[in-house]
């Protein structure tokens, strides 16, 4: 592997299996042609056909700011459907996967197509956000289109997909056997004193925190440094009304133990200011909806937002947005 690789492609369709393998960085990917090798040109759509655990029910055409479901009858809608944000393209949290098709067949030989990333270099909390550095982390790779054509291929608009394992209870609309409220919380360590600028945080060993806003030296003078405490995201459980939040550690007694064959709906409450990828081991799920809540009281907004079209298959990793409940439904088939 190299930074900013270039891949030679024929004039045809290619299927790519994309994985966000970053430790913590979100990716927001789209494709553009590069006129003369520099500057942004026209967008080249990606057609998503699958996600973490399965194919999607329909092909989804993705460009920056749009996610359009194709009907599967050989046509494409004349008007593209807006994404949840005008800044959103193929958004992938760490560990999320996307199965996409890119059509190079109509591009002239010699065309350079660049994959760009506009997710932030800092923790992601949802759009709008400051995009990645366009000169470094904002670029992923290039595709160089050659003279040779692929002889046979099926255009994305002609693909007819369906949801696999549609007979599994979690795929249906029947009420689940059980619902659970699980939480994502933030814990702070003990505070120290630091000085901070745009790029660095430096520990000040000569000062100690005086209160939440000031540090003082050994002789009692106010220091130039300020109190600081690193934070860590931890998982837990809570009551259905948003109260009774409890952190669960590896050594804690098991609090979540679904029965074999049961179908459960999990309400994932994210009490942190950052979006987080939530992964369930050894089970696939369907995303049901999301609902914001009051960060002070836990009161739900009452407005449930359906998952986006690219989440409409079986998944094992989902984005939990800040101060929002993400509902997922799974049937636990493995003993």
N, C-alpha and C positions, 0 to 999 in steps of 0.2 A: 504494500500500500504506500501511496505517496500523497502529499498535499496537492489539491487541485489537479487531479488526473484528467487526461483526455482520452476518450474512447472513440475509436473509429466505427462508424455505423454505415450500413447500406441504406438505400432509399426504400424503406419498408417499415413494417411495424415491429417494435421490440417490446417485450414484456420484462419489467423490472420488479424485483422484490426488494422493497426499501425497508430498512430497519434503522431506527434512531438508536444507535449504540452509545450515545453520549452518557456521561455520568449524571448530569443534571440539566443539560442544555435542551430546551425545546427547539424544534426546527419548523420553519414555515417555508415550504419549498414550492418553486414554480420555475418555468422554463422560458427563456427569451432568446431570440436570435441576436447575434452580435455583428452588426454591420462593420465590415472592415476590420474585425477583430477587437473593436472597442466600442463602448457605449451600448445602451439597451435598445433593442429593436422591437419586433413584434413578439407577442407571446405565442408559445407552442403549447397546446393543451396537454394535460395528462388525463388519462381516462382510468379511474380507479375501478377495479373489478373485484377486489378482495381486501380483507383486513387481517386482524390477528389470527383468527381461527377458522375463517371460511370465506367463500365468495360472498359478494353482496347480492341482494335481490335484483338490483338494477345497476347498470353501468352509470358512473357519475363522472361527468366532464368537469375538470378542475382548471380554472385560471385564477389569477389574483383577483380576489373579491367576489368570485362566483363558484357555485357548485350546482351543476345542472344535471338532473336525472334524465337519462335517455329512455325513451319508451320501449326500445327493443324491436321496432318494426321497420328498421332501415332508414329512419329519419332522425334529425336532430332538431330540438325546439328552436324556433327562429329567435327567441329571446332567452338570454341566459338568466338563471335564477341567482339572486344574491346570496352570498355566504352570510354567516352570522355577523361578520364584520367586513368592511371594504378592504381591510388589511389582511384578511385570512386567505390562504391558499391551501396547500396540503400540509396541515398542521399535525405534527407528530411529537408526542411526549416521549421521554426516554422509555425504551422497550416496546413502543408501539410499532406495528408493521403496516405496510400498505403494498398491495399488489396492483401495479399500474401498467398501462399500455401507452406507449408514445409512438405517434405516427410521423415518421420522417419521409413518407413516400412522395409527398408533394413539394418537398424542399429541394431547391437546386443543389447540384453537387458543389462542394466547397463551402456550404453554409456551416457556420459555427453556432451551436446551441449551447447556452450556458445555464446550468442549474444554480439558482440564487436562493439565499436564505434571508428572510427578514424578521425572524424571531429575535428577541433581544439577547445581548451578551450577558445580561443580569437575570436574576430569577424572574420567571414569567408569571404575570398575574392576570392575563387576558388582554385583549386588544381594546384601545390603542396602546402601544408600547414603543419604546425607542428601539429601532431596528438594529440588527447586527452591523458591525463595521463593514461597509461595502467593499473595502479594499482587502479584507482578510476573511473573517468569519462569515461575511455575507456572500461569499462565493464557495461553491461546493465542487463542481466539476464541469467539464465540457464534453460535448458530442460533436465530432467532425464528420459531416455527411460526405460520403464518397460517390463515385460515378455509378457503381453497380446497383442494380435494383433487385429486390426480393421478388420472386416470381409469383408466389401465391400467399395470400393472407386474407383474413376476415376483418373488415373495418369494425371499430367499436360500435358504431350505430346499428350493425347487423347482429351483434351478440345478444343472445337470449339467456339470461341468468335466472336462477331461482335460489332461495335460501335453503341450504342443506339442513337436514335434521329438523325439518319444520314440524315433525310430530312430537318433539320433545316438549313437555309441558311449559317450560320457560319461554318457548317460542310463541305460545298462545296468549289469549287474553283472559283466561280463567284466573281467579284470585289465587295467590300463592298460599302454600301451607303455613308459612310463617314470615314475619317481617322482623328485621333487626336494625337497630340504630347503632352504627359504628362511627367513630370520630377520628379526625386528624387534628392534632393539637400541637402547639409549640411550647417548648420549655426553654427557659433561659438559665444559663449557668451563673455562678457568682460573678459579680462585676469587678472589673479591673479598670485602670486608667489608660487611655490611649490618646494619641494625636492622629488625626485622620485628614487625608486629602482625597483627590479624585481617584488616585490609583493605589494608595497604600494606607494600612492601619498599623501604627507603631506603638508598641507597649511602652508605657512610662513607669519604670521601676521605682522612681523617687516619689510617687504620689499614690494616695489611696482615695477611694470614693468617699466624699463627705455626705452626699445625698444623691438624689437621682440626676441632678443637673451640674454638680461641681465636684472637683477633686482638690485635695489639699496636700501640701508637702508635710514633712516631719515637723517643721517649726510652725505649722498652722496656716501658712500662706496659701492663697488660692492658686492652684496650678494652671498651666496653659492647657493641660490635657482634660479629657472629659470621661465620665463613666461609660463603660461599654460591657456588654455581655453577649457572647455568641449564643445562637439559638439552634435548637434541634427539633425536627418534626418527629412526633411520636404518635402511635396509634392507640386507640382506646375505645370505650363504649360509653353510652349515655342513655338517658331516658328519652321516650318518644317526644316529649315536649321541649327538648333542648336542654334540660337540666340534668344534674347528676353526672357530669362528665368525669370519667375515671380512666387514667392511663393504665394500659396493660403492657407489661414487659414480658420478655421471654420466660422469666421465672414465675410469672403470675399464673394463677389457676386458670385453666381453659374456660373462657367465657362464651365462645362461639363454637358450637358443636352440632352442625346440621345432621339430621337423620338420613340414612341411606335411602335414596329415591325421592327425597323431599324436594319441593320447589320453594325457594325462599327469595324474598325481595329484600335487598340490603339498601338502607339509606345511609349514604356516606356523607357525613357532615364535615366540611372543611372549615375549621375555625382559624385557619392561618391566612395571612395576606398574600400568599403565593399559590399558584396552581400546582398540583402534584399529580403524578401518574400513580394510579392505584391498580395493583395487579392481584388477581386471585389465582392461587396455585391449583393445578389439577382439575379445573372446572372452567367451562366456557359460559358466558353470560350474554344477555341482551341488555343494552342500555334502554331504560324506560323514559326518563325525562330528567330535567334539572329544575331546581327551584331555589331562588335566593332567600336568605333569611337575615334578620336583624342581628348584627354582630354583638350587640349589647344584651338583647333579650332572648335571642334565638327564635323569635316569632317568624313563621314562614310568610312569604309574600302573598301566597295564594295563586301565583302565576307559574304554571308548569310549562317549561320549554322543551319541546320534543328534541331528540338527538338529531344531529345533522345527518345528511344523506350518507356520508362516508362512515358513519358509525352504525349503519343499519344492518350489520351482519353479526355473526358470533364473534365476541371479543374476549380477551383475558386481561386487557389493560385499558383503563379509562382515565380521562382527564377530570380531576375534581377541582373545580374553580373556587376561588376564595369566597368565603361566606355564602356558600351554596350547598344545597343537598343534591347529590347525584344518586339517582335510583337505578339499580341494576337487578336483574332477575336471573337466577341460575337453578338448574336441576342437578342435584348432587348424585351422580350415577355410580361413582367409583367407591368401593368399600374401603 
